[in-house]
Amino acid sequence: MSNTTKRTCTKGHDYYKSSDCPTCPVCEEERKPKDGFLSLLPAPARRALESKNITSLNELSKFSEDDILNLHGIGPSSIPRLRKALEEKGLSFSKG
């Protein structure tokens, strides 16, 4: 593995990272929701929403798409997934 360093998280999992990101991929996979809209997202996007206490679709609907896109960890590919999850519950992003 080039330019990677071996690390051990506080739970004892060994993993390799090439960036300064301290997140253990094993721990992240263990805490990934099994269902619900957060389970549709990659870990950085999920953490971005969780950091703003957006853990329900009702809470998500209070924000505009631009608000969500401005969160560090949310990419453009997350918006269609979130929009679909909202629509399935009769909700939508705020208009601003």
Contacts in CASP RR format, 6 or more apart in sequence:
PFRMAT RR
TARGET T0000
AUTHOR 0000-0000-0000
METHOD contacts of the structure
MODEL  1
MSNTTKRTCTKGHDYYKSSDCPTCPVCEEERKPKDGFLSLLPAPARRALE
SKNITSLNELSKFSEDDILNLHGIGPSSIPRLRKALEEKGLSFSKG
1 16 0 8 1.000
1 18 0 8 1.000
3 18 0 8 1.000
4 16 0 8 1.000
4 17 0 8 1.000
4 18 0 8 1.000
5 16 0 8 1.000
5 17 0 8 1.000
5 18 0 8 1.000
6 14 0 8 1.000
6 15 0 8 1.000
6 16 0 8 1.000
7 14 0 8 1.000
7 15 0 8 1.000
7 16 0 8 1.000
7 17 0 8 1.000
7 22 0 8 1.000
7 24 0 8 1.000
8 14 0 8 1.000
8 15 0 8 1.000
9 15 0 8 1.000
9 24 0 8 1.000
9 26 0 8 1.000
9 27 0 8 1.000
11 24 0 8 1.000
11 26 0 8 1.000
11 27 0 8 1.000
13 24 0 8 1.000
13 26 0 8 1.000
13 27 0 8 1.000
15 24 0 8 1.000
15 25 0 8 1.000
15 26 0 8 1.000
23 43 0 8 1.000
23 47 0 8 1.000
28 43 0 8 1.000
32 39 0 8 1.000
32 43 0 8 1.000
32 46 0 8 1.000
33 39 0 8 1.000
33 46 0 8 1.000
36 85 0 8 1.000
37 57 0 8 1.000
37 60 0 8 1.000
37 81 0 8 1.000
37 82 0 8 1.000
37 85 0 8 1.000
38 46 0 8 1.000
38 49 0 8 1.000
38 50 0 8 1.000
38 55 0 8 1.000
40 81 0 8 1.000
40 82 0 8 1.000
40 85 0 8 1.000
41 49 0 8 1.000
41 78 0 8 1.000
41 81 0 8 1.000
41 82 0 8 1.000
42 78 0 8 1.000
44 73 0 8 1.000
44 74 0 8 1.000
45 73 0 8 1.000
45 74 0 8 1.000
45 75 0 8 1.000
45 78 0 8 1.000
47 73 0 8 1.000
48 71 0 8 1.000
48 72 0 8 1.000
48 73 0 8 1.000
48 74 0 8 1.000
49 55 0 8 1.000
49 60 0 8 1.000
49 68 0 8 1.000
49 71 0 8 1.000
49 74 0 8 1.000
51 71 0 8 1.000
52 71 0 8 1.000
53 59 0 8 1.000
54 60 0 8 1.000
54 63 0 8 1.000
57 85 0 8 1.000
57 86 0 8 1.000
57 89 0 8 1.000
57 91 0 8 1.000
58 91 0 8 1.000
60 68 0 8 1.000
60 82 0 8 1.000
60 86 0 8 1.000
60 91 0 8 1.000
60 93 0 8 1.000
61 86 0 8 1.000
61 91 0 8 1.000
61 92 0 8 1.000
61 93 0 8 1.000
61 94 0 8 1.000
62 94 0 8 1.000
63 93 0 8 1.000
63 94 0 8 1.000
64 93 0 8 1.000
64 94 0 8 1.000
64 95 0 8 1.000
64 96 0 8 1.000
65 79 0 8 1.000
65 83 0 8 1.000
65 93 0 8 1.000
66 96 0 8 1.000
67 94 0 8 1.000
67 96 0 8 1.000
68 74 0 8 1.000
68 78 0 8 1.000
68 79 0 8 1.000
68 82 0 8 1.000
68 93 0 8 1.000
69 75 0 8 1.000
69 76 0 8 1.000
69 79 0 8 1.000
82 93 0 8 1.000
83 92 0 8 1.000
83 93 0 8 1.000
86 92 0 8 1.000
86 93 0 8 1.000
END
